[in-house]
């Protein structure tokens, strides 16, 4: 009998035929063996449905194909939630159909959650991955965002939430985090209304607000960058237009939970003001930078 805790890996996909087999292969390549894979189809119209069903038929004890009723498209949050409802694992991890897990991810993350019982989840560095193309000009584009905290530490709430609101830490990406199953029972699942942009930050905000999180220094995942992925598509949209629904939700969530921490509210009001007045904020920011430059020159004289 396997004594290792079961891990449920959930891959959500929508027309992901280009990369999904590579993503699935990164699960099979794990050094940790006690996992199940749930492939959640969000209404695909390409060959990815057939690919996912093929794996489920070939590995019926390890791989499971799921879809919404009537093969509907319900968005990323609803698809993750469908996977969570069907998952049997003690721990749950996520990927989109173009992400990659590095081979040691589950082994090392399970060990950390086992040794840090108070941690609701663990995450580390995520490689922002351009070099997958094999083009020489993309090899130098790979990078990591700043974790925002000392690596390999248990961070108590609400420190990470404050840093997330200020965009001063790496978001605990869905492809990197490993989460205790019970956490979804304590704080709820993903919010279905967020179909694409900010669906991850909405969920992680709930975790970071209420639970300790272990932040590691290791890199366990590759977040593929290309013109078709969600983050790339939204770069052409107004940043504040896409951020405001998240802040509206966050304000309501803080009110619902009767938050009295004035530091949280101060940061929230600042972010909301910036979102409501982007042009004025940009102007003030430029003036601030100009004054700082003048001050540096003055101090050098």
PyMOL commands that set and color helices and strands:
alter all, ss='L'
color gray80, all
select helices_A, chain A and resi 20-28+48-58+69-71+76-86+105-115+131-133+136-139+159-165+181-187+199-210+230-234+239-256+262-276+278-300
alter helices_A, ss='H'
color red, helices_A
select strands_A, chain A and resi 7-13+35-41+63-67+91-96+100-101+121-129+153-155+178-180+213-224
alter strands_A, ss='S'
color yellow, strands_A
deselect
rebuild
show_as cartoon
